[in-house]
Amino acid sequence: MQGSYVLILKCSSNVCLPIGSLGKRCFSKGIYVYVGSAFGQNQSIESRVSRHAELSFSGKGSIHWHIDYLLSSDEFELIGYNEFPSDSRNECDVADELMKKSDSFLSGFGCSDCGCKSHLFFFDC
């Protein structure tokens, strides 16, 4: 099944981490929601989320996307996810809705292939 998904992560403390081409970025303690997608040949939401979960729980694996830097960090814990099955790309619609509800976002995170400001949103709690 193709479509978009969100990963819900808990950041246990204030931390600064290198995020690939974005450089070193600082994160506040709280909840982060990341919007991703799985489209293309041999891709599914299930396989993508499974890959992210494996990286989060083991801390080992290849770093391909911005989110991988958070998932491989000890300060971030994957605490949930949700799927949005679709035959067309809808991750930007999901990101737009999260932008309206979030406390802030990390500019340029996870959105190098679209026109969104971000695909990572912060919720202070």
Secondary structure per residue as TSV (DSSP state, phi and psi in degrees):
chain	resnum	aa	ss	phi	psi
A	1	M	-	360.0	126.4
A	2	Q	-	-95.7	164.3
A	3	G	E	147.5	-156.5
A	4	S	E	-113.7	166.4
A	5	Y	E	-152.0	161.1
A	6	V	E	-122.1	141.6
A	7	L	E	-108.0	136.3
A	8	I	E	-110.1	121.9
A	9	L	E	-122.5	146.2
A	10	K	E	-109.7	126.2
A	11	C	E	-99.0	119.9
A	12	S	-	-81.2	-17.9
A	13	S	S	-157.6	163.1
A	14	N	-	-66.1	132.5
A	15	V	E	-152.3	149.4
A	16	C	E	-114.6	131.7
A	17	L	E	-134.7	149.1
A	18	P	E	-75.5	132.4
A	19	I	-	-122.9	73.0
A	20	G	G	47.0	-127.7
A	21	S	G	-68.9	-14.6
A	22	L	G	-78.4	-15.2
A	23	G	-	79.7	-165.0
A	24	K	E	-75.5	128.1
A	25	R	E	-129.4	147.1
A	26	C	E	-104.4	142.1
A	27	F	E	-125.8	137.6
A	28	S	-	-90.6	153.2
A	29	K	S	-59.4	133.5
A	30	G	E	153.9	-158.8
A	31	I	E	-107.3	136.0
A	32	Y	E	-122.5	140.9
A	33	V	E	-122.7	124.1
A	34	Y	E	-109.4	135.5
A	35	V	E	-104.3	125.2
A	36	G	E	-130.0	175.7
A	37	S	E	-145.3	160.3
A	38	A	E	-137.0	100.1
A	39	F	-	-134.1	158.5
A	40	G	S	108.3	173.1
A	41	Q	T	-64.7	134.8
A	42	N	T	62.3	26.8
A	43	Q	-	-119.0	141.5
A	44	S	-	-144.4	158.5
A	45	I	H	-59.2	-43.3
A	46	E	H	-59.7	-44.9
A	47	S	H	-69.1	-36.8
A	48	R	H	-67.6	-46.5
A	49	V	H	-64.9	-38.1
A	50	S	H	-60.2	-44.3
A	51	R	H	-60.4	-46.1
A	52	H	H	-62.0	-42.6
A	53	A	H	-63.8	-42.9
A	54	E	H	-59.4	-44.4
A	55	L	H	-64.3	-41.0
A	56	S	H	-65.5	-44.7
A	57	F	H	-78.9	-32.9
A	58	S	H	-97.6	-24.8
A	59	G	-	74.1	3.8
A	60	K	-	-120.0	141.1
A	61	G	S	148.7	173.4
A	62	S	-	-76.9	143.0
A	63	I	-	-96.7	112.0
A	64	H	-	-113.4	-38.9
A	65	W	S	-122.0	163.1
A	66	H	H	-52.5	-42.5
A	67	I	H	-60.9	-27.3
A	68	D	H	-62.0	-31.0
A	69	Y	H	-65.3	-37.1
A	70	L	H	-74.1	-44.4
A	71	L	H	-63.2	-29.5
A	72	S	T	-88.7	-0.2
A	73	S	S	-89.7	143.9
A	74	D	T	-68.3	-21.8
A	75	E	T	-80.1	-16.2
A	76	F	E	-111.2	137.1
A	77	E	E	-125.6	128.8
A	78	L	E	-75.0	116.7
A	79	I	E	-113.5	-5.9
A	80	G	E	177.7	172.5
A	81	Y	E	-157.7	163.5
A	82	N	E	-143.3	146.9
A	83	E	E	-109.3	147.1
A	84	F	E	-131.1	79.4
A	85	P	E	-60.0	140.2
A	86	S	-	-166.4	150.0
A	87	D	S	-86.3	-10.9
A	88	S	S	-124.3	156.2
A	89	R	-	-65.1	121.3
A	90	N	-	-129.3	10.2
A	91	E	H	-65.3	-29.4
A	92	C	H	-70.3	-33.4
A	93	D	H	-64.8	-42.7
A	94	V	H	-64.1	-44.4
A	95	A	H	-61.8	-40.4
A	96	D	H	-59.9	-42.3
A	97	E	H	-66.7	-41.9
A	98	L	H	-65.9	-35.9
A	99	M	H	-57.5	-39.7
A	100	K	H	-69.1	-28.7
A	101	K	H	-102.1	-19.5
A	102	S	S	-78.6	163.1
A	103	D	S	-80.1	-30.6
A	104	S	E	-168.0	-179.2
A	105	F	E	-149.0	162.5
A	106	L	-	-101.7	108.3
A	107	S	T	-56.2	130.4
A	108	G	T	82.9	-3.9
A	109	F	T	-76.1	121.3
A	110	G	T	70.0	14.2
A	111	C	-	-130.2	32.9
A	112	S	T	-70.4	-15.4
A	113	D	T	-107.0	15.9
A	114	C	S	-148.5	-175.9
A	115	G	S	-97.9	8.6
A	116	C	-	-69.6	156.5
A	117	K	S	-74.4	-31.5
A	118	S	-	-166.8	161.4
A	119	H	S	-124.2	16.9
A	120	L	E	-128.6	123.7
A	121	F	E	-125.0	140.5
A	122	F	E	-105.8	137.5
A	123	F	E	-126.1	116.4
A	124	D	-	-76.5	130.3
A	125	C	-	-148.1	360.0
